[in-house]
Amino acid sequence: MKIIKLLVLVLFFSVSMYASAQENDSIINIDDLEFVESETPSSPVEGIDSTAGSAVASVAINKIPAIDKSPMEDIEKASIWTIFITGLIGGFAAFFMPCIFPMVPLTVSFFTKRAVSRSKGISQALLYGLFIIVIYVALGMLITIAFGSDALNALSTNGVFNFLFFLILVAFAASFLGAFEITLPSSFVNKIDAKSDKGGFIGLFFMAFSLALVSFSCTGPIIGTLLVDAASKGERLGPAIGMLGFSIALAIPFVVFAMFPSLMKSMPKSGGWLNSVKVVLGFLELALALKFLSNVDLAYHWNWLDREVFLALWIVIFGLLGLYLIGKIKFSHDSELSYLSVPRTIFAVVVFAFVVYMVPGMWGAPLKSISAFLPPSATQDFDLSVAPAQSEGGESSARKKKKYYDIFHDRGTPKGFDPYYDYEEALAAAKEAHKPLLIDFTGWNCVNCRKMEANVWTDPKVASLLKQEFVMVELFVDDRTELSPQEQFISTYSGKNINTIGKKNSDFQASKFNSNSQPLYVILDTDGNIVVPPTGADYNVESYASFLKSGIDLFKNR
């Protein structure tokens, strides 16, 4: 029992360190900004400039409606569940890796033969599974403690780290495709393996530890991908939650087969199909890597990965995956494929169907089911769903006079919309038009933003309200475009030098709305006061339309 108590103490200590960091850390790192937490959140007040200090804004804070955080909390919960489920899927995939699957009969037979009774063998298998979970969850907690909870959010919007994530995933993909193996130092692995020969709880713990180390060449890319994905979502406990799902899925088969050894007779035999699992995951890693490269491309305006270029690459990647599944492509570690099994055939059909589904996207089809992963529809150069723009004069020329129009309109603005990109300019336009102002705090790498634009804003009812009843402004919080020298300033909120458009918008969102999550939709009157509590992503069309209508009604009744 000593080892169990020790593990409990270790986990308690890790959680305590994390909680302490949360309580004592008064600096939030967001997109290279340091936002000082305030007990009294500031909100936009009439007559206060966007660069004004929060102390002045707090004078009239009681006049401002409180921000309803429930929709944003729902999105955060959904994101945590997504990370957990992704971890589960990764764990089950890891179980079928060549480094783990063949070890199941050996490990289970060890428990059953060494135990003096069946109940003893089952209890040892349960402890073995528990130790697997403890080891991987501890890894996730260490990642959170090392980087800091809020630093993960900064990483998710940082162009350098997104490019680094891209390179890491490409390396993982190459490893799965057979280019090389990622291994740990053999001396370290051998030392840990030697300790697993000890009896009792210590021996079981080091057996689980040995499994984690020996199988690293197969599980390392999966674990790395899970951690990268969790970090990219900016969730505080994302790495730990991802590792919890991964370890549970990995531990369950060992425990189940130890409890019911007869089930091992129905297990498929080891063979070339195990390497096929690795190759399939390699293609998926390669496809996922492009998402991180797209984030960097959008933030720095490289204009390499337009929507159709991204889709073309995905079509090729998944097309090659389909050809691999039917045996038309082979890699160095593959065995001869004499026939197609039923599961392999079904999977090949699904992959080819997905390729066919993506093809219309090359000509502007919305592809709503994967819209969250694709670059914004505005980056589509060849789009049959949009009428040709006016070539000269008239309204088109007037629109191009909008501040930052050339930077954002052809890259980030959803089809059919014509927002402003500067808050002060948009507020002046709202006063002139006598309409409420809708602020859309968004980001180039905001998955939920893309999903809202493709699945909710395209609804005729919502689109009509947005276009006819509001003056809209899109504020990108992660754009890297340099401000002109005269526009740069030192934020009285964070004390940092605001020298990019993204930093300016991010500082504005944090200082005035006490929020750093995207998307955030805020409805203001013509004096810059909040009309209704802001909301985050809401994928229910009727609910989001009701939010817009309530803002319109309250604005008109003022």
C-alpha positions in Angstrom: 0.0 0.0 0.0 3.0 2.3 0.4 3.4 2.8 -3.3 -0.2 3.6 -3.7 0.0 6.2 -0.9 3.1 7.6 -2.6 1.4 7.9 -5.9 -1.6 9.6 -4.3 0.7 12.1 -2.6 2.6 12.8 -5.9 -0.7 13.5 -7.7 -2.0 15.6 -4.8 1.3 17.6 -4.9 1.0 18.1 -8.7 -2.6 19.3 -8.4 -1.7 21.6 -5.5 1.1 23.2 -7.5 -1.3 23.7 -10.3 -3.9 25.3 -8.1 -1.4 27.4 -6.4 -0.1 28.7 -9.7 -3.7 29.5 -10.6 -4.3 31.5 -7.4 -0.9 33.3 -7.4 -0.4 34.0 -11.1 -1.6 37.6 -11.7 -0.2 37.7 -15.2 -2.1 36.1 -18.1 0.0 35.6 -21.2 -2.1 36.0 -24.3 -0.5 36.5 -27.7 2.6 38.0 -26.2 0.5 40.3 -23.9 0.5 40.3 -20.2 -3.0 41.1 -18.9 -3.2 41.8 -15.2 -6.2 40.2 -13.6 -8.6 42.6 -11.9 -11.3 41.8 -9.3 -13.6 44.3 -11.0 -13.7 43.6 -14.7 -13.8 46.6 -17.0 -16.3 47.2 -19.7 -16.7 49.7 -22.5 -18.1 53.0 -21.2 -19.4 55.9 -23.2 -16.7 58.4 -23.9 -13.7 56.2 -23.0 -11.1 55.5 -25.7 -10.1 51.9 -26.4 -6.6 52.7 -24.9 -7.9 54.2 -21.7 -7.0 52.6 -18.4 -9.3 50.1 -16.7 -9.4 52.2 -13.6 -11.3 54.9 -15.3 -13.7 52.4 -16.9 -14.5 50.9 -13.5 -16.1 54.1 -12.3 -19.2 53.3 -14.3 -19.0 49.5 -14.3 -22.3 49.2 -12.5 -24.1 50.7 -15.4 -22.9 48.0 -17.8 -24.8 44.6 -18.1 -22.8 41.7 -16.8 -21.3 39.4 -19.5 -23.1 36.1 -19.6 -20.4 33.5 -19.6 -22.6 30.4 -19.8 -22.3 30.0 -23.6 -18.5 30.3 -23.4 -18.4 27.9 -20.4 -20.5 25.4 -22.5 -17.9 25.7 -25.3 -15.1 25.2 -22.9 -16.8 22.1 -21.5 -17.3 20.8 -25.0 -13.7 21.4 -25.8 -12.6 19.4 -22.7 -14.8 16.6 -23.7 -13.4 16.7 -27.3 -9.9 16.5 -25.9 -10.9 13.5 -23.7 -12.6 11.7 -26.5 -9.6 12.4 -28.8 -7.4 10.9 -26.1 -9.6 7.8 -25.9 -9.4 7.3 -29.7 -5.6 7.8 -29.5 -5.4 5.2 -26.7 -7.3 2.6 -28.6 -5.3 3.3 -31.7 -2.1 2.9 -29.7 -3.3 -0.5 -28.5 -3.1 -1.8 -32.0 0.4 -0.6 -32.5 3.1 -3.2 -33.3 4.9 -2.2 -30.0 1.9 -2.9 -27.8 -0.5 -5.4 -29.3 1.9 -8.4 -29.2 2.7 -7.7 -25.6 -0.9 -8.3 -24.4 -0.7 -12.1 -24.2 2.7 -12.0 -22.5 1.5 -9.4 -19.9 -1.8 -11.2 -19.2 -0.1 -14.6 -18.9 2.4 -13.0 -16.4 -0.5 -11.9 -14.2 -2.4 -15.2 -14.4 0.6 -17.5 -13.9 2.3 -15.5 -11.1 -0.9 -15.0 -9.0 -1.8 -17.7 -6.5 -5.5 -17.2 -7.3 -7.7 -15.7 -10.0 -8.8 -12.9 -7.8 -5.1 -12.0 -7.1 -4.3 -12.0 -10.8 -7.3 -9.7 -11.5 -6.2 -7.3 -8.7 -2.7 -7.2 -10.1 -4.1 -6.4 -13.5 -6.3 -3.6 -12.1 -3.2 -2.1 -10.3 -1.2 -2.4 -13.6 -4.0 -0.5 -15.4 -4.1 2.1 -12.6 -0.4 2.6 -12.8 -0.6 3.1 -16.6 -3.2 5.8 -16.0 -1.2 7.5 -13.2 1.9 7.6 -15.4 0.3 9.2 -18.4 -1.9 11.6 -16.4 1.2 12.7 -14.5 2.9 13.5 -17.8 -0.1 15.7 -18.8 0.0 17.5 -15.5 3.7 18.1 -15.8 3.1 19.7 -19.3 0.5 22.0 -17.7 2.7 22.9 -14.7 5.8 23.4 -16.9 4.1 25.8 -19.4 1.5 27.3 -17.1 -2.2 27.2 -17.7 -2.6 30.5 -19.5 0.6 30.0 -21.5 -1.2 27.2 -23.3 -3.7 29.8 -24.6 -0.8 31.9 -25.8 0.8 28.9 -27.5 -2.4 28.3 -29.4 -2.3 31.7 -31.0 1.4 32.0 -31.5 2.6 31.8 -35.1 6.1 30.4 -34.1 4.7 27.6 -32.0 2.0 26.8 -34.6 4.8 26.4 -37.2 6.8 24.3 -34.7 3.7 22.1 -34.1 3.5 21.6 -37.9 7.1 20.4 -38.1 6.6 18.1 -35.1 3.5 16.5 -36.7 5.3 16.1 -40.0 8.1 14.3 -38.2 5.6 12.1 -36.4 4.0 11.3 -39.7 7.3 10.4 -41.3 8.0 8.1 -38.4 4.7 6.3 -38.8 5.3 6.0 -42.6 8.6 4.2 -41.9 11.2 6.8 -42.5 12.7 6.3 -39.0 11.7 5.3 -35.4 11.5 7.6 -32.4 13.2 5.8 -29.5 14.3 6.6 -26.0 17.9 5.9 -24.9 18.3 2.1 -24.5 20.3 2.4 -21.2 17.4 4.3 -19.6 14.8 1.8 -20.8 16.9 -1.2 -19.7 17.3 0.3 -16.1 13.5 0.8 -15.8 12.8 -2.7 -17.2 15.2 -4.3 -14.7 13.2 -2.7 -11.8 10.0 -4.4 -13.1 11.4 -7.8 -12.0 10.9 -6.8 -8.4 7.8 -8.1 -6.7 4.8 -6.3 -5.2 3.5 -2.9 -6.1 6.9 -1.5 -7.1 7.3 -4.3 -9.7 3.9 -3.6 -11.1 4.5 0.1 -11.3 7.8 -0.4 -13.2 6.1 -2.9 -15.5 3.7 -0.2 -16.4 6.5 2.3 -16.7 8.4 -0.2 -18.9 5.4 -0.5 -21.2 5.3 3.3 -21.6 9.0 3.4 -22.5 9.3 0.3 -24.7 6.3 1.3 -26.7 7.4 4.9 -27.1 8.5 4.4 -30.7 4.8 3.7 -31.5 3.0 5.7 -29.0 5.3 8.7 -28.9 3.8 10.3 -32.1 0.3 9.7 -30.8 1.0 11.2 -27.4 2.8 14.1 -29.0 -0.1 14.8 -31.3 -2.5 14.7 -28.4 -0.4 17.1 -26.4 0.0 19.4 -29.4 -3.8 19.3 -30.0 -4.6 20.0 -26.3 -2.1 22.9 -26.2 -3.5 24.3 -29.5 -7.0 24.5 -27.8 -5.6 26.6 -25.0 -7.4 24.6 -22.3 -5.9 24.7 -18.8 -6.2 21.0 -18.0 -6.1 19.9 -21.7 -2.9 17.9 -21.6 -3.9 16.0 -18.4 -7.4 15.3 -19.7 -6.0 14.1 -23.1 -3.6 11.8 -21.3 -6.4 10.5 -19.0 -8.5 9.5 -22.0 -5.4 8.0 -23.7 -4.3 6.0 -20.7 -7.8 4.7 -19.9 -8.2 3.4 -23.4 -4.7 1.8 -23.3 -5.3 0.2 -19.8 -8.7 -1.2 -20.4 -7.7 -4.1 -22.7 -5.0 -5.3 -20.4 -7.4 -5.4 -17.4 -10.3 -7.0 -19.4 -8.1 -9.7 -20.9 -6.6 -10.4 -17.4 -10.2 -10.8 -16.0 -11.3 -12.9 -18.9 -8.3 -14.7 -20.4 -10.4 -16.8 -22.7 -11.2 -13.7 -24.8 -7.6 -13.7 -26.0 -8.5 -16.6 -28.2 -10.6 -14.3 -30.3 -7.9 -11.7 -30.7 -6.5 -11.3 -34.2 -3.0 -12.6 -34.7 -0.1 -10.2 -35.0 0.9 -9.5 -38.6 1.4 -7.0 -41.3 -1.9 -5.3 -40.5 -0.4 -3.8 -37.4 2.1 -1.8 -39.5 -0.9 -0.8 -41.7 -2.4 0.9 -38.6 0.8 2.9 -38.2 0.8 4.0 -41.8 -2.9 5.1 -41.7 -2.1 7.2 -38.6 0.9 8.6 -40.5 -1.4 9.9 -43.2 -3.8 11.4 -40.6 -0.9 13.1 -38.8 0.2 14.6 -42.1 -3.3 16.0 -42.8 -3.6 17.4 -39.3 -0.2 19.1 -39.6 -1.5 21.2 -42.5 -4.0 22.8 -40.1 -1.2 24.3 -38.0 0.7 25.5 -41.1 -2.6 27.1 -42.3 -2.8 29.0 -39.0 0.7 30.5 -39.5 -0.1 31.3 -43.2 -3.2 33.2 -42.3 -1.6 35.1 -39.3 1.4 36.3 -41.3 -0.4 36.7 -44.7 1.9 34.4 -46.6 -1.0 33.5 -48.9 0.4 30.0 -49.6 -2.5 27.9 -48.3 -5.6 29.3 -49.8 -8.7 27.2 -49.2 -8.5 25.4 -52.5 -4.7 24.7 -52.1 -5.4 23.3 -48.6 -8.3 21.1 -50.0 -6.1 19.9 -52.9 -3.5 18.7 -50.4 -6.1 17.0 -48.3 -7.6 15.3 -51.4 -4.1 14.0 -52.4 -3.3 12.8 -48.9 -6.6 11.0 -48.4 -6.5 9.7 -52.0 -3.1 8.2 -51.3 -4.4 6.7 -48.1 -7.2 5.1 -50.0 -4.8 3.7 -52.6 -2.7 2.3 -49.8 -5.7 0.6 -48.2 -6.5 -1.2 -51.4 -2.9 -2.3 -51.9 -1.8 0.0 -54.7 0.9 1.7 -52.6 3.4 0.0 -50.3 6.0 1.2 -47.8 9.2 -0.4 -46.8 7.9 -2.2 -43.7 4.7 -3.5 -45.3 4.1 -7.1 -45.9 2.5 -8.5 -49.0 -1.3 -7.9 -49.2 -2.8 -11.0 -50.8 -6.4 -10.0 -50.3 -8.6 -7.2 -48.9 -10.2 -7.9 -45.5 -13.8 -6.7 -44.9 -12.7 -4.0 -42.3 -10.0 -2.8 -44.7 -12.4 -2.6 -47.6 -15.0 -0.7 -45.6 -12.4 1.8 -44.4 -11.2 2.3 -48.0 -14.7 3.0 -49.1 -15.1 5.6 -46.3 -11.8 7.3 -47.3 -12.6 7.4 -51.0 -16.1 8.8 -50.2 -14.5 11.5 -48.1 -12.2 12.4 -51.0 -15.2 12.7 -53.3 -17.0 14.8 -50.7 -14.1 17.3 -50.7 -13.8 17.7 -54.5 -16.7 20.2 -54.8 -15.0 22.4 -52.3 -12.4 23.2 -54.9 -15.2 25.3 -56.6 -16.6 26.9 -53.4 -18.9 24.2 -51.8 -19.2 25.0 -48.1 -18.2 21.5 -46.8 -19.8 22.3 -43.5 -18.7 19.1 -41.8 -15.0 20.0 -42.0 -15.4 23.8 -42.2 -13.7 24.2 -38.8 -10.4 22.8 -40.2 -10.4 24.7 -43.5 -9.0 28.2 -44.1 -11.7 30.9 -44.3 -14.0 30.7 -47.3 -12.8 34.2 -48.3 -9.4 32.7 -49.3 -11.1 30.8 -52.1 -9.8 32.2 -55.3 -12.1 30.3 -57.6 -15.7 30.3 -56.2 -18.7 29.6 -58.4 -21.1 30.4 -55.6 -20.2 34.1 -55.5 -21.1 36.5 -58.2 -18.2 38.5 -59.8 -17.3 41.6 -57.9 -17.7 45.1 -59.4 -14.6 45.9 -61.4 -14.5 49.6 -60.7 -16.2 52.6 -59.2 -19.4 52.6 -57.2 -19.8 50.7 -53.9 -16.8 48.5 -54.4 -14.4 51.5 -54.4 -16.1 53.0 -51.4 -15.7 49.7 -49.5 -12.0 49.6 -50.2 -11.6 52.9 -48.3 -12.3 51.0 -45.1 -9.4 50.8 -42.7 -7.5 47.5 -43.1 -9.9 46.4 -45.9 -7.1 45.1 -48.1 -5.6 43.1 -45.3 -8.7 41.2 -44.1 -11.5 41.3 -46.7 -10.1 38.8 -49.2 -8.7 36.5 -46.5 -10.9 36.5 -43.4 -14.4 37.9 -44.2 -17.1 35.2 -44.7 -18.8 35.2 -48.1 -21.5 37.9 -48.6 -20.5 40.1 -45.7 -18.9 43.5 -45.7 -17.8 44.4 -42.2 -15.4 47.0 -40.8 -12.1 46.0 -39.3 -11.4 48.9 -37.0 -13.6 49.6 -33.9 -13.6 53.4 -33.9 -14.4 53.5 -37.6 -17.2 51.0 -37.2 -18.7 52.8 -34.2 -18.8 56.0 -36.2 -20.5 54.2 -39.1 -23.1 52.8 -36.6 -23.9 56.3 -35.4 -24.4 57.5 -38.9 -26.6 54.6 -39.9 -28.5 54.6 -36.5 -27.9 50.8 -36.2 -26.4 48.7 -33.4 -22.8 47.6 -33.7 -21.9 43.9 -33.7 -18.3 43.2 -32.7 -17.0 39.8 -33.8 -13.8 39.0 -31.9 -12.2 36.4 -34.1 -8.9 34.8 -35.0 -7.1 33.2 -37.9 -6.7 30.0 -36.1 -10.1 30.0 -34.3 -11.8 26.7 -35.1 -15.1 27.7 -33.5 -15.1 30.9 -35.5 -14.9 29.1 -38.8 -17.6 26.7 -37.7 -19.9 29.6 -36.7 -19.3 31.3 -40.0 -19.9 28.2 -42.1 -22.8 26.7 -40.2 -24.7 29.6 -38.5 -23.9 32.8 -40.4 -24.9 31.1 -43.7 -28.4 30.5 -42.4 -30.7 32.9 -44.4 -32.4 34.2 -41.2 -29.1 34.9 -39.4 -27.5 36.3 -42.6 -30.4 38.7 -43.2 -30.2 40.0 -39.6 -26.4 40.5 -39.8 -26.5 42.3 -43.1 -29.5 44.5 -42.7 -29.9 45.2 -39.0 -26.3 45.7 -37.9 -23.1 47.5 -38.6 -20.5 44.7 -38.2 -16.8 44.9 -37.3 -14.4 41.9 -37.3 -11.5 42.2 -34.9 -8.8 39.7 -35.4 -6.9 39.1 -32.2 -4.0 37.1 -33.6 -3.1 39.1 -36.7 0.6 39.9 -37.0 0.4 43.0 -39.2 2.5 45.8 -37.8 0.7 49.0 -36.9 2.0 52.3 -38.2 4.3 54.0 -35.8 1.7 56.6 -35.0 -0.9 53.9 -34.1 1.4 52.0 -31.7 1.0 52.7 -28.0 1.7 51.4 -24.5 -1.4 49.7 -23.1 -2.4 51.2 -19.8 -4.1 47.8 -19.1 -1.2 45.4 -19.7 1.8 47.8 -19.8 2.9 46.2 -23.0 3.8 47.8 -26.3 0.9 47.3 -28.7 2.5 47.2 -32.1 0.3 44.8 -34.2 -3.3 44.8 -35.2 -3.8 41.5 -33.3 -2.4 42.9 -30.1 -4.5 46.0 -30.3 -7.7 44.0 -30.7 -6.7 41.5 -28.1 -5.9 44.3 -25.6 -9.2 45.9 -26.4 -11.2 42.6 -25.8 -9.4 41.8 -22.5 -9.5 45.3 -21.0 -13.1 46.2 -22.0 -14.9 42.8 -21.9 -12.7 40.9 -19.5 -12.5 38.0 -22.0 -9.8 36.4 -24.1 -11.8 33.6 -25.8 -12.9 33.7 -29.4 -15.4 34.0 -30.9 -17.0 36.6 -28.8 -20.0 38.5 -30.1 -20.8 41.9 -28.5 -23.7 44.1 -29.4 -23.2 47.8 -28.6 -25.4 50.9 -29.1 -24.1 54.0 -31.0 -22.5 55.3 -27.8 -20.4 52.1 -27.3 -22.5 50.7 -24.4 -23.4 47.0 -24.2 -27.0 46.3 -25.3 -27.3 42.6 -24.3 -24.8 40.3 -22.5 -22.2 39.1 -25.1 -22.1 35.5 -26.2 -19.5 33.0 -27.5 -20.0 30.3 -30.1 -23.6 29.1 -30.3 -24.2 26.5 -33.0 -27.9 26.6 -32.5 -29.2 28.8 -35.3 -32.5 29.7 -33.5 -30.6 30.6 -30.3 -28.1 32.7 -32.1 -30.9 34.5 -34.1 -32.7 35.2 -30.8 -29.5 36.7 -29.4 -29.3 39.1 -32.4 -33.1 39.9 -32.3 -32.9 40.7 -28.6 -30.1 43.1 -29.3 -32.1 44.8 -32.1 -35.2 45.1 -30.0 -33.5 46.6 -27.0 -31.5 49.0 -29.2 -34.7 50.3 -30.8 -36.5 50.7 -27.5 -33.8 52.9 -26.0 
